[in-house]
Amino acid sequence: MTSHETGDAAVQQTLRALDPEVWLLTSAADHERGGLICTSVMNASIVPDMPRIVVGLARQHRTWQLVDASGRFVLHLLRADQIELVRRFGMQSQRDVDKFAELEVGRSPEGCPVLRDVAGWLECRVESGLDAGDRTHFLAEVTNGSPPAADIALLRMQGLLTTAPDEMRAELKRQLERDGAIDRQAISAWRAAHRTG
Ligand SMILES: Cc1cc2nc3c(=O)[nH]c(=O)nc-3n(C[C@H](O)[C@H](O)[C@H](O)COP(=O)(O)O)c2cc1C
C-alpha cells in the first residue's frame, strides 16, 4: 500500500507510532564544544566487536559543524526525568548560549564532552557521511561506552511529549515547523539534483 492510497495523515500517524529514544549528542572541535538533542539514531551493526551507529544531523545546526570538523561525538542516553536537558540542548543553539554552563562535564577518551549526570553514553568515530540534503547521516564506529543501569527508565519521544509542560510543547511544535521549512527546501534541492530518469 502506498502513501497515496492511505493519505498523508496515515503516514504521519504511522511514523508517530514509533517511539525513539531521545539522545543528547556532544562534540568538540578547535577548543569549541557543542551539543544537541537527536532522535535520528540507529544501531547499524550486528557484529559485537564492530559496533556502529548511524546519526542524522541537520546541516544548519552548530553541532553539525563540530561533528563534521572533528569526526568525533558522544551520544548520551537520558533518564525519563531529564526533560530540562531537552530544553537546554534541543531548543536553543550553541551559537547563542553556552549550553554546558553549570553542568558537570568530563571528557571522553577521545576528547568529547561527557555529561556526568546521564543514564549512559557511547563515544563514536565517524567512518562516513551520507549527504541527504537537509541532513548528513553519519555512520560511526562506536569506540567507548558506559551502559545504563538495567532498571532505569530512558527518555523517549512519547514520554517527552506527555511530560513536557504546555508551554514547552508549544515551543517544540513551533521549532519543528521552523526547522521543517528549512529542511523541506534542502530536500527538494537534493531531489532535483539527484533525480534520475
Ligand atoms: C526531541 C528533539 C529531537 C531532535 N532530533 C534531531 C535530530 O535527530 N537531528 C537533528 O539534526 N536535530 C534534531 N533536533 C534539533 C536540535 O537538537 C536543535 O535544533 C538544537 O537546538 C541545535 O543546536 P545547535 O545549533 O547548538 O547544534 C531535535 C530536537 C528535539 C527537541
The ligand as an ORCA input file, in Angstrom:
! r2SCAN-3c Opt
* xyz 0 1
  C      13.041     15.963     20.595
  C      14.018     16.550     19.608
  C      14.591     15.736     18.654
  C      15.515     16.245     17.744
  N      16.098     15.407     16.824
  C      17.045     15.891     15.981
  C      17.728     15.010     15.096
  O      17.504     13.786     15.066
  N      18.665     15.553     14.247
  C      18.963     16.903     14.271
  O      19.817     17.349     13.490
  N      18.336     17.754     15.115
  C      17.400     17.284     15.978
  N      16.786     18.125     16.854
  C      17.075     19.587     16.802
  C      18.328     20.063     17.564
  O      18.518     19.357     18.773
  C      18.186     21.577     17.898
  O      17.857     22.311     16.752
  C      19.409     22.172     18.592
  O      18.978     23.324     19.250
  C      20.579     22.520     17.665
  O      21.572     23.146     18.445
  P      22.994     23.645     17.886
  O      22.754     24.725     16.845
  O      23.694     24.179     19.104
  O      23.706     22.471     17.298
  C      15.857     17.628     17.780
  C      15.291     18.452     18.769
  C      14.389     17.922     19.680
  C      13.810     18.826     20.732
*
